[in-house]
Amino acid sequence: MLGMVKKYLLAAIGFAMIGCGGLGIPTTTVQIGATPLTITNGQSTTLAWQSIDASSVVSSNFGASTVNGTKVVSPGSTTTYTITVQSSFGGTATSSVTVNVQ
């Protein structure tokens, strides 16, 4: 009988953990995009990024300081913009977008 209780208890714990990202810890994500993706030299584009379960920006090559936001940039040549965010649990996520300059 005790073995059966353990089996059901472990199954219930496993089910609860799957419902919370597999390990019971939320999954951190970030997504960045640019509108428009292709510009001519001298024009600008708007970067927009959004994260889920992130608490801070670890790094970005465009000066992002918040985990969600927008920024207008005017690259002189084709440039890839990258942001990395971190959750309060230490998980990180990275996303990139390339703006083409013609």
Sequence and secondary structure as in RCSB ss.txt:
>XXXX:A:sequence
MLGMVKKYLLAAIGFAMIGCGGLGIPTTTVQIGATPLTITNGQSTTLAWQSIDASSVVSSNFGASTVNGTKVVSP
GSTTTYTITVQSSFGGTATSSVTVNVQ
>XXXX:A:secstr
 HHHHHHHHHHHHHHHHHTTTSSSS   EEEEEEESSEE TT  EEEEEEEES  EEEEESS   SSSEEEEE  
SS EEEEEEEE TTS EEEEEEEEEE 
